Amino acid sequence: MEQQDALFQNFLSEEEINWSHIPPRAPHHGGLWEVGVKAFKFYFKQVVSNTCLTYEEFLTILIQIEGLLNSRPLTPLSCEVEDLQILTPGHFLIGRNITAIPEPLMVELNDNRLIGGNY
């Protein structure tokens, strides 16, 4: 374990990587991720307000807000005016927009459905 730790330290020093930490009791230094937390709290309060939720309801709302936040536009994918494709955080997570229609799972199909060009 100590050898791996030493190798890691050597790698960091060779690549000139320096860690910068958020000061204790100063979450406002988080900047970008704090905006995400603020947005989540805003949408969560809008949906839930004072409602008492079951675990399943809470989880459903949590996942829906996560999908909403990960589908917000970051930048256009091309400079063409006609191209309306945008880059979203979902592209970094799953390779496409999170709100896109999921591709069908071929694993769930019966084997006889795949024979004879029925796919």
Rosetta constraint file for C-alpha pairs under 8 A:
AtomPair CA 1 CA 5 HARMONIC 6.23 0.50
AtomPair CA 2 CA 6 HARMONIC 6.14 0.50
AtomPair CA 3 CA 7 HARMONIC 6.18 0.50
AtomPair CA 4 CA 8 HARMONIC 6.08 0.50
AtomPair CA 5 CA 9 HARMONIC 6.18 0.50
AtomPair CA 6 CA 10 HARMONIC 6.16 0.50
AtomPair CA 7 CA 11 HARMONIC 6.17 0.50
AtomPair CA 8 CA 12 HARMONIC 6.26 0.50
AtomPair CA 9 CA 13 HARMONIC 6.25 0.50
AtomPair CA 10 CA 14 HARMONIC 6.05 0.50
AtomPair CA 11 CA 15 HARMONIC 6.13 0.50
AtomPair CA 12 CA 16 HARMONIC 5.94 0.50
AtomPair CA 12 CA 17 HARMONIC 5.11 0.50
AtomPair CA 12 CA 18 HARMONIC 7.50 0.50
AtomPair CA 13 CA 17 HARMONIC 6.24 0.50
AtomPair CA 22 CA 26 HARMONIC 6.93 0.50
AtomPair CA 22 CA 27 HARMONIC 7.10 0.50
AtomPair CA 22 CA 29 HARMONIC 6.12 0.50
AtomPair CA 22 CA 30 HARMONIC 6.75 0.50
AtomPair CA 23 CA 27 HARMONIC 7.65 0.50
AtomPair CA 23 CA 29 HARMONIC 7.51 0.50
AtomPair CA 27 CA 34 HARMONIC 7.62 0.50
AtomPair CA 28 CA 34 HARMONIC 7.06 0.50
AtomPair CA 30 CA 34 HARMONIC 5.61 0.50
AtomPair CA 31 CA 35 HARMONIC 6.49 0.50
AtomPair CA 32 CA 36 HARMONIC 6.88 0.50
AtomPair CA 33 CA 37 HARMONIC 6.43 0.50
AtomPair CA 34 CA 38 HARMONIC 6.09 0.50
AtomPair CA 35 CA 39 HARMONIC 6.10 0.50
AtomPair CA 36 CA 40 HARMONIC 6.14 0.50
AtomPair CA 36 CA 69 HARMONIC 7.72 0.50
AtomPair CA 37 CA 41 HARMONIC 6.19 0.50
AtomPair CA 38 CA 42 HARMONIC 6.16 0.50
AtomPair CA 39 CA 43 HARMONIC 6.31 0.50
AtomPair CA 39 CA 69 HARMONIC 7.85 0.50
AtomPair CA 40 CA 44 HARMONIC 5.96 0.50
AtomPair CA 40 CA 65 HARMONIC 6.78 0.50
AtomPair CA 40 CA 66 HARMONIC 7.80 0.50
AtomPair CA 40 CA 69 HARMONIC 7.66 0.50
AtomPair CA 41 CA 45 HARMONIC 5.99 0.50
AtomPair CA 42 CA 46 HARMONIC 6.22 0.50
AtomPair CA 43 CA 47 HARMONIC 6.24 0.50
AtomPair CA 43 CA 65 HARMONIC 6.97 0.50
AtomPair CA 44 CA 48 HARMONIC 5.89 0.50
AtomPair CA 44 CA 49 HARMONIC 7.65 0.50
AtomPair CA 44 CA 61 HARMONIC 7.66 0.50
AtomPair CA 44 CA 62 HARMONIC 7.81 0.50
AtomPair CA 44 CA 65 HARMONIC 7.40 0.50
AtomPair CA 45 CA 49 HARMONIC 4.87 0.50
AtomPair CA 53 CA 57 HARMONIC 5.74 0.50
AtomPair CA 53 CA 58 HARMONIC 5.81 0.50
AtomPair CA 54 CA 58 HARMONIC 6.13 0.50
AtomPair CA 55 CA 59 HARMONIC 6.06 0.50
AtomPair CA 56 CA 60 HARMONIC 6.09 0.50
AtomPair CA 57 CA 61 HARMONIC 6.25 0.50
AtomPair CA 58 CA 62 HARMONIC 6.06 0.50
AtomPair CA 59 CA 63 HARMONIC 6.14 0.50
AtomPair CA 60 CA 64 HARMONIC 6.19 0.50
AtomPair CA 61 CA 65 HARMONIC 6.14 0.50
AtomPair CA 62 CA 66 HARMONIC 6.12 0.50
AtomPair CA 63 CA 67 HARMONIC 6.13 0.50
AtomPair CA 64 CA 68 HARMONIC 6.21 0.50
AtomPair CA 65 CA 69 HARMONIC 6.15 0.50
AtomPair CA 66 CA 70 HARMONIC 6.05 0.50
AtomPair CA 67 CA 71 HARMONIC 6.07 0.50
AtomPair CA 67 CA 98 HARMONIC 6.26 0.50
AtomPair CA 67 CA 99 HARMONIC 7.12 0.50
AtomPair CA 68 CA 72 HARMONIC 6.65 0.50
AtomPair CA 70 CA 88 HARMONIC 6.48 0.50
AtomPair CA 70 CA 89 HARMONIC 4.90 0.50
AtomPair CA 70 CA 90 HARMONIC 5.12 0.50
AtomPair CA 70 CA 98 HARMONIC 6.83 0.50
AtomPair CA 71 CA 88 HARMONIC 5.37 0.50
AtomPair CA 71 CA 89 HARMONIC 6.28 0.50
AtomPair CA 71 CA 90 HARMONIC 5.85 0.50
AtomPair CA 71 CA 97 HARMONIC 6.14 0.50
AtomPair CA 71 CA 98 HARMONIC 5.78 0.50
AtomPair CA 71 CA 99 HARMONIC 6.56 0.50
AtomPair CA 72 CA 88 HARMONIC 5.75 0.50
AtomPair CA 72 CA 89 HARMONIC 7.23 0.50
AtomPair CA 73 CA 86 HARMONIC 5.94 0.50
AtomPair CA 73 CA 87 HARMONIC 5.92 0.50
AtomPair CA 73 CA 88 HARMONIC 4.90 0.50
AtomPair CA 73 CA 89 HARMONIC 7.77 0.50
AtomPair CA 74 CA 86 HARMONIC 7.05 0.50
AtomPair CA 74 CA 87 HARMONIC 5.51 0.50
AtomPair CA 74 CA 88 HARMONIC 5.32 0.50
AtomPair CA 74 CA 89 HARMONIC 7.31 0.50
AtomPair CA 75 CA 86 HARMONIC 5.74 0.50
AtomPair CA 75 CA 87 HARMONIC 5.32 0.50
AtomPair CA 75 CA 88 HARMONIC 7.42 0.50
AtomPair CA 76 CA 84 HARMONIC 7.28 0.50
AtomPair CA 76 CA 85 HARMONIC 6.15 0.50
AtomPair CA 76 CA 86 HARMONIC 4.24 0.50
AtomPair CA 76 CA 87 HARMONIC 5.82 0.50
AtomPair CA 77 CA 83 HARMONIC 8.00 0.50
AtomPair CA 77 CA 85 HARMONIC 5.70 0.50
AtomPair CA 77 CA 86 HARMONIC 5.07 0.50
AtomPair CA 77 CA 87 HARMONIC 5.68 0.50
AtomPair CA 78 CA 83 HARMONIC 6.73 0.50
AtomPair CA 78 CA 85 HARMONIC 7.48 0.50
AtomPair CA 79 CA 83 HARMONIC 7.72 0.50
AtomPair CA 87 CA 91 HARMONIC 6.53 0.50
AtomPair CA 87 CA 97 HARMONIC 7.73 0.50
AtomPair CA 88 CA 92 HARMONIC 7.54 0.50
AtomPair CA 88 CA 97 HARMONIC 6.32 0.50
AtomPair CA 89 CA 93 HARMONIC 6.66 0.50
AtomPair CA 89 CA 97 HARMONIC 7.83 0.50
AtomPair CA 90 CA 94 HARMONIC 5.89 0.50
AtomPair CA 90 CA 95 HARMONIC 6.73 0.50
AtomPair CA 90 CA 96 HARMONIC 6.01 0.50
AtomPair CA 90 CA 97 HARMONIC 5.09 0.50
AtomPair CA 90 CA 98 HARMONIC 5.17 0.50
AtomPair CA 91 CA 95 HARMONIC 4.15 0.50
AtomPair CA 91 CA 96 HARMONIC 4.34 0.50
AtomPair CA 91 CA 97 HARMONIC 5.53 0.50
AtomPair CA 91 CA 98 HARMONIC 7.53 0.50
AtomPair CA 92 CA 96 HARMONIC 7.71 0.50
AtomPair CA 94 CA 98 HARMONIC 7.47 0.50
AtomPair CA 96 CA 100 HARMONIC 7.17 0.50
AtomPair CA 105 CA 109 HARMONIC 7.57 0.50
AtomPair CA 109 CA 113 HARMONIC 6.56 0.50
AtomPair CA 109 CA 114 HARMONIC 7.64 0.50
AtomPair CA 110 CA 114 HARMONIC 7.26 0.50
AtomPair CA 111 CA 115 HARMONIC 7.09 0.50
AtomPair CA 113 CA 118 HARMONIC 5.68 0.50
AtomPair CA 113 CA 119 HARMONIC 6.80 0.50
AtomPair CA 114 CA 118 HARMONIC 5.35 0.50
AtomPair CA 114 CA 119 HARMONIC 5.45 0.50
